[in-house]
Structure formats: structure tokens, C-alpha cells
Amino acid sequence: MKRSGIEEQYVIDDFTSKDTWRIFRIMAEFVEGFEMLGKIPPAVAMFGSARALPGSFAYERAQAIATLLGRNGYSVITGGGPGVMEAANKGAAEAAATSVGLNIELPLEQKPNIYANKLLNFRYFFVRKVMFVKYSIAFVILPGGFGTLDELFEAITLIQTRKIKPFPVILVGKDYWKGLLNWVGDTLLHEKMIGAEDLDILKTVDTPEEVLYWVQDSKIRNGVTSVSSLP
């Protein structure tokens, strides 16, 4: 029976014994990522909604942050798609900085934006996630949905469990993130599901200058001269 394009994208559920050969595809994605990203200046990963439109807070703030980071010598890494990703790549490109897009193949095809001057395409989310974490010295999280929250909590968990070197996870838009942070403090912390020190992982800001401050602070404290948060 012919399968739909969406069904063919269920790459995790679809493994069979003969599909162990897919390990070579996975290895190839790792190698391509390591080869390209290992050569870029220290990078900041930026996340946010693919639905953000030009003129919105998320889009305009992402572009401004990326431009400021680029002018201060940082590369910018995004998911390579539209919305906040496009804005961040655009801002970095305008600053003549390295503007990286890590695009993901989706059932409803996500076309890469035109502003990434270095582009990689991934089939596997988990390989792509390794690239974000390994080659970033900070995560900047703008307003977004489930995908953005996934990247946010992945980073927090890896830092909390000491699987990676600590780096700032910066939430942009205090009003947007207020409800989530209140829940984390009033519920998770109150119920002793996390420790008070875990809250220090998150930095909440509104302006590009505040983002740059935390990125620079982390770079100085950790003595960063090249990227790689993962061992």
C-alpha cells in the first residue's frame, strides 16, 4: 500500500532490522555538522516561533539581537526556517557575521530562509539538537511554541544534569515568559521537584543589550575561545 508523505516521515517508528543501515545516514549527518560548525567563531543559538511575522515583537527583536551579536564577533545559529529563525539569520547577515541555518526535513516541507550563509539539512531531530548544544555558548529563546519549549527544556536538563558545560539560557520577553516562570517557581520549586539553584540557569531579559551582557559574561567566566559545550 502506498504511504503518504507524512507517514514516510515517521523515521523513528519505522526502524526494522534492515533499517540498521540508516546508521550511515545518521553518521553522515553528524560528520557534516561537525565538519562545518567546528570551523565557525563562537556561536549563539536562537530559537522562536516559525510563525512570527515581520513587524512582530519576536521577529524584530530577534533581528536586532542577532545584528548586535554579529557586530560583536559572534556567529548565530538557527533552525534555518521562517519566522524568528529568518529574522535571526537576517540580522546576523546584515552584520556580516556567520549566519548558520540547521534546517530540518518535515512532512510539510520547511524551506530554509535566504539569509543563512551556511546551511545544513537534517532528517533527524536528535542529530540537529546535538549541533545546537555542542556549538553554542548561549541559547536565546524568543516567543515560540512547542518546538521552542522543546529546545528550552532540553538545554535546561542537560545543564542541570551536568551533561554539558553550563551556559546562559536567555528568555527574551519578560511578559511572554512570565506565566511559565511563575509556574516553575510556584509549582516545581514549591513542590521540591527542582532546586533553587536550577532557576539560575535561566536569564530573563527584554533588550538586545541585556542578551549581549549575558553572552559576554559567560564567555569571560568560561574562558571561551572556541565553541563546544559537549565533551
Backbone torsions as a table, in degrees:
resi	resn	phi	psi	omega
1	MET	NA	135.6	-179.0
2	LYS	-72.3	133.3	-178.9
3	ARG	-97.0	151.8	176.9
4	SER	-74.0	164.4	178.2
5	GLY	-61.7	-34.6	179.6
6	ILE	-66.4	-44.3	179.5
7	GLU	-61.6	-35.9	-179.4
8	GLU	-68.2	-14.5	-179.3
9	GLN	-88.7	-2.2	179.0
10	TYR	-77.9	68.3	-168.0
11	VAL	-69.6	-26.8	-179.5
12	ILE	-78.5	-46.1	-177.2
13	ASP	-70.5	-17.7	-169.6
14	ASP	-93.1	5.5	-179.8
15	PHE	-68.4	135.2	171.6
16	THR	-129.6	-176.7	-177.6
17	SER	-59.9	-41.1	-179.3
18	LYS	-73.5	-18.5	-179.2
19	ASP	-76.5	-0.9	173.5
20	THR	-60.7	-19.3	175.4
21	TRP	-64.5	-17.8	179.0
22	ARG	-65.2	-14.8	178.4
23	ILE	-57.2	-29.8	179.7
24	PHE	-71.1	-34.8	174.5
25	ARG	-65.2	-42.5	179.0
26	ILE	-63.6	-45.2	178.5
27	MET	-60.4	-40.4	-179.4
28	ALA	-62.4	-39.7	178.8
29	GLU	-65.7	-39.9	176.2
30	PHE	-62.1	-47.1	-177.3
31	VAL	-62.0	-46.1	179.9
32	GLU	-60.3	-42.5	179.2
33	GLY	-65.1	-47.2	179.6
34	PHE	-61.5	-41.9	-177.7
35	GLU	-62.9	-43.1	-176.4
36	MET	-79.5	-48.5	-171.9
37	LEU	-76.8	-21.2	178.2
38	GLY	-67.9	-9.8	-175.6
39	LYS	-107.2	0.2	-174.9
40	ILE	-92.8	159.5	174.4
41	PRO	-63.8	164.5	178.0
42	PRO	-46.2	135.3	-168.8
43	ALA	-121.8	151.7	173.4
44	VAL	-117.4	127.9	177.6
45	ALA	-89.6	136.2	-179.0
46	MET	-123.0	133.6	-176.6
47	PHE	-129.3	154.4	177.0
48	GLY	168.2	-179.4	-172.2
49	SER	-65.3	135.9	172.1
50	ALA	-72.7	-11.7	-177.2
51	ARG	-93.7	-5.0	-179.5
52	ALA	-64.9	133.5	-176.8
53	LEU	-105.3	153.4	173.8
54	PRO	-52.8	136.2	-177.0
55	GLY	98.9	-20.1	178.4
56	SER	-77.9	160.2	178.6
57	PHE	-56.4	-48.5	-174.9
58	ALA	-62.2	-44.3	-177.5
59	TYR	-66.0	-52.0	-175.1
60	GLU	-67.4	-37.2	-179.8
61	ARG	-70.5	-38.1	177.4
62	ALA	-61.2	-43.8	-180.0
63	GLN	-63.3	-43.9	-179.4
64	ALA	-65.2	-41.3	179.1
65	ILE	-63.1	-46.4	-178.3
66	ALA	-64.0	-38.3	177.7
67	THR	-62.9	-45.1	179.7
68	LEU	-64.4	-42.9	177.6
69	LEU	-62.3	-44.1	-179.7
70	GLY	-61.2	-40.9	179.8
71	ARG	-68.4	-18.2	178.5
72	ASN	-101.8	16.7	170.6
73	GLY	92.1	9.6	-178.7
74	TYR	-98.4	144.7	167.1
75	SER	-78.8	158.3	175.6
76	VAL	-123.5	130.0	178.4
77	ILE	-116.0	131.6	175.9
78	THR	-132.8	179.1	175.2
79	GLY	-77.0	-0.6	171.4
80	GLY	81.0	-1.6	-175.4
81	GLY	-96.2	-154.4	-178.8
82	PRO	-85.2	-172.1	174.8
83	GLY	67.5	-132.2	-179.3
84	VAL	-59.4	-36.5	179.5
85	MET	-62.0	-46.4	177.4
86	GLU	-60.3	-45.6	-178.4
87	ALA	-60.5	-43.6	-179.2
88	ALA	-66.8	-44.5	176.7
89	ASN	-62.4	-37.7	178.5
90	LYS	-64.3	-45.4	179.5
91	GLY	-62.0	-42.2	178.6
92	ALA	-65.2	-42.3	179.8
93	ALA	-63.3	-38.4	178.9
94	GLU	-64.4	-27.1	177.6
95	ALA	-89.5	7.2	-178.0
96	ALA	58.6	33.8	179.2
97	ALA	-100.5	168.0	174.6
98	THR	-68.2	122.7	-175.0
99	SER	-121.2	103.6	-170.8
100	VAL	-102.9	135.9	173.4
101	GLY	-120.2	121.7	176.5
102	LEU	-104.9	86.0	-173.3
103	ASN	-78.0	147.3	179.5
104	ILE	-116.8	136.9	175.7
105	GLU	-75.9	124.9	-178.6
106	LEU	-124.9	158.2	177.6
107	PRO	-55.0	-44.7	172.1
108	LEU	-96.8	100.5	-164.1
109	GLU	-51.0	126.6	173.4
110	GLN	-93.1	109.9	179.5
111	LYS	-80.3	135.8	178.5
112	PRO	-65.9	146.8	176.9
113	ASN	-74.7	166.1	-171.8
114	ILE	-87.1	-0.7	-172.1
115	TYR	-98.7	-6.3	177.5
116	ALA	-80.2	118.8	178.8
117	ASN	-89.3	-4.3	168.9
118	LYS	-134.8	122.8	-173.0
119	LEU	-130.6	134.3	172.3
120	LEU	-127.6	142.9	176.8
121	ASN	-110.0	134.9	-178.6
122	PHE	-123.2	145.1	170.7
123	ARG	-95.9	-29.2	-172.4
124	TYR	-108.0	122.1	-179.8
125	PHE	-58.6	-40.1	-173.4
126	PHE	-67.4	-33.1	176.2
127	VAL	-67.0	-44.7	179.3
128	ARG	-59.8	-40.4	179.9
129	LYS	-63.4	-38.4	177.5
130	VAL	-59.7	-40.5	-179.0
131	MET	-63.4	-43.7	178.4
132	PHE	-59.0	-47.3	-174.2
133	VAL	-73.4	-43.1	-175.6
134	LYS	-66.3	-35.9	-171.2
135	TYR	-110.7	24.0	178.0
136	SER	-122.1	144.2	174.3
137	ILE	-103.8	-2.1	175.0
138	ALA	-164.8	152.0	170.9
139	PHE	-110.7	130.5	174.7
140	VAL	-112.0	118.6	-173.2
141	ILE	-111.7	111.5	176.2
142	LEU	-97.4	171.2	-179.3
143	PRO	-51.7	132.6	-179.3
144	GLY	-165.4	-173.5	-176.0
145	GLY	-109.3	-140.5	-174.2
146	PHE	-61.6	-41.7	-179.5
147	GLY	-62.6	-40.9	178.0
148	THR	-64.9	-43.3	178.4
149	LEU	-64.1	-35.2	177.4
150	ASP	-59.5	-48.5	179.9
151	GLU	-65.5	-39.1	179.4
152	LEU	-59.9	-53.1	-175.1
153	PHE	-75.0	-26.2	173.1
154	GLU	-61.1	-48.0	-179.1
155	ALA	-63.4	-45.0	179.8
156	ILE	-59.2	-44.0	-178.2
157	THR	-64.1	-43.6	-180.0
158	LEU	-64.4	-38.0	178.1
159	ILE	-70.9	-45.0	-178.9
160	GLN	-59.8	-39.6	-177.8
161	THR	-89.0	4.6	177.0
162	ARG	60.5	34.2	174.1
163	LYS	-82.3	-20.3	177.2
164	ILE	-135.1	161.4	174.1
165	LYS	-63.4	137.4	179.7
166	PRO	-61.2	138.5	170.5
167	PHE	-142.7	159.4	-177.5
168	PRO	-69.6	135.5	171.4
169	VAL	-108.9	108.3	-166.9
170	ILE	-106.4	116.7	177.7
171	LEU	-91.8	123.4	-178.1
172	VAL	-103.3	122.2	-179.4
173	GLY	108.2	82.5	-174.4
174	LYS	-59.2	-39.5	-179.8
175	ASP	-65.2	-40.5	-177.5
176	TYR	-65.0	-41.7	-173.5
177	TRP	-91.8	-2.9	-175.4
178	LYS	-57.3	-45.3	-178.4
179	GLY	-62.4	-42.9	179.0
180	LEU	-64.2	-44.6	-178.1
181	LEU	-67.2	-36.1	176.2
182	ASN	-62.7	-41.9	178.9
183	TRP	-65.0	-42.3	178.5
184	VAL	-59.3	-44.6	-178.9
185	GLY	-74.5	-45.5	-174.0
186	ASP	-77.8	-26.6	-177.3
187	THR	-109.0	-61.6	-176.7
188	LEU	-61.7	-49.7	-179.0
189	LEU	-69.5	-43.5	-179.1
190	HIS	-60.1	-38.5	-179.6
191	GLU	-86.1	5.6	178.2
192	LYS	62.0	33.3	174.4
193	MET	-82.6	-20.6	174.9
194	ILE	-136.1	167.2	176.1
195	GLY	-97.3	158.9	-179.8
196	ALA	-59.1	-33.6	-179.6
197	GLU	-66.3	-23.1	179.4
198	ASP	-66.1	-27.4	179.3
199	LEU	-67.3	-22.4	-179.3
200	ASP	-69.2	-16.0	178.6
201	ILE	-63.8	-34.2	-174.3
202	LEU	-92.3	135.9	173.3
203	LYS	-120.7	129.9	-178.1
204	THR	-111.6	126.6	-174.4
205	VAL	-139.3	172.8	174.4
206	ASP	-123.3	-28.7	-169.8
207	THR	-111.7	156.4	175.0
208	PRO	-59.3	-36.1	-178.7
209	GLU	-64.8	-36.2	176.9
210	GLU	-66.6	-38.9	176.5
211	VAL	-60.2	-49.2	-179.5
212	LEU	-59.4	-39.3	179.2
213	TYR	-57.2	-48.8	-177.0
214	TRP	-69.5	-34.2	177.1
215	VAL	-66.3	-47.3	179.4
216	GLN	-63.7	-40.8	179.2
217	ASP	-60.1	-43.6	179.4
218	SER	-66.2	-40.3	-179.7
219	LYS	-63.0	-41.6	-179.6
220	ILE	-68.7	-47.1	-176.7
221	ARG	-65.4	-34.6	-177.2
222	ASN	-96.0	-1.8	179.1
223	GLY	60.0	43.1	-175.1
224	VAL	-75.2	125.2	171.7
225	THR	-119.9	-16.6	176.6
226	SER	-149.8	166.1	-176.6
227	VAL	-86.3	156.8	170.7
228	SER	143.2	96.2	177.7
229	SER	-84.0	-27.4	179.2
230	LEU	-88.7	147.5	176.1
231	PRO	-69.6	NA	NA
